[in-house]
Amino acid sequence: MKRERKRKKEVGTPLFLLSFNLFIVMVGIGLVIPILPFYIERFGADASVLGFLVAIFAFMQFIFAPIWGRMSDRVGRKPLITLGLFGFAAAEFVFGFATDLWMLFLSRILAGVFGAAIMPTAMAYVSDVTTPENRGQGMGILGAAMGLGIVVGPGIGGWLAEYDLSYPFIFAGGAALIAALVSIFVLPESLTEEAKQETLNRNEKRENQFVLMKKALASPVGFLLILVFLMSFGLANFQAIFSYYSLEKFGYSPQQVGLIILLTGLIGTLAQGLLVGRLVKRFGDEKVVTGAFFLSATGFLIMLLANSFATVLLTTAIFFLGNSLLRPSLNTFISKLAGSQQGMVMGMNNSFLSLGNVAGPILAGYFFEFNIHLPYLFGALVMFVGLLSTRVWITKRKTQEAV
């Protein structure tokens, strides 16, 4: 009993630090949302430039996440997390003190490159320090920290921007710098020397991103990576046009949209922190994933029936609840099948996540021009495809295991 309490304490401290690190990164990403359109006006930029600034961040994460993931299997988790935080801090400072448009692009490129080192490595760290039974809870806590950062970020950004538009980025850079310094002195390394040596002994040949993606899709976690893309696509699709949809259909102001995102985001954060671990333990990964897909798809559809602030809040909360349960439960499922290649697999996980973040907003904006309801109908279709294909995959997998 005493030994068990000691282990929980040893796991709890690094998990708290990891959660804080991801919270800082997601705050830095989230605070950009309400400020970026006004900030780039200083440089004479328009909406098309804004779109490229958003896309280049996700694209850099798509390219670099698996590279960092493989490296973390070789050199350890702590160096990559610390380097990612220092790089992310530098990116935020560049944005805050930018004097020309090219500096904004440099900042977003740096933020994407170094931010991609943090998330998959943190997930691999959780896999190192938790048992398969407790991994769902660990992933849920990380997901809650990320969700809270995205919720809090726009609020901090809006408040600081009242004083100066550059203050939010300076704040995010300072917070990331503090997190990096704390990680150097407090965060222990989770990857054993034996695990590092095992990776080095494999001496795997470096291949380009698309070859790696093709191999990853053919691996035991391949189907789950497709689900990660569908989940990310659905969330990005929803968020990209929610403000426009609310304005067009209900005439909501940015303050009302912000309140909806805040409240529903808090619901999702609580679900990730309190429910995911319990649900995975009780029902298993397969049932939690399929149930979360069903909730997300239902949220997309019933959003079209909402006719008041209360019903918009309710239907949006259902969607965010489903998506908030889906991400950590998928991560847990993937980590259990990843074996000794946690860093590499979580890097590929982040790449498919980023790819969905690139594709979702582009298609959502395109569909919105035809009909304001079309993005939600298409999003519901994507989530239902995820649900049905998951059921088929689970049935096939159980049949193969029984043979």
Secondary structure, 3 states (H helix, E strand, C coil): CHHHHHHHHHHHHHHHHHHHHHHHHHHHHHCHHHHHHHHHHHHCCCHHHHHHHHHHHHHHHHHHHHHHHHHHHHHCHHHHHHHHHHHHHHHHHHHHCCCCHHHHHHHHHHHHHHHHHHHHHHHHHHHHHCCCCCHHHHHHHHHHHHHHHHHHHHHHHHHHHCCCCCHHHHHHHHHHHHHHHHHHHHCCCCCCHHHHHHHHHHCCCCCCHHHHHHHHHCCCCHHHHHHHHHHHHHHHHHHHHHHHHHHHHHCCCHHHHHHHHHHHHHHHHHHHHHCHHHHHHHHCHHHHHHHHHHHHHHHHHHHCCCCCHHHHHHHHHHHHHHHHHHHHHHHHHHHHHHCCCHHHHHHHHHHHHHHHHHHHHHHHHHHHHHCCCHHHHHHHHHHHHHHHHHHHHHHHHHHHHHC
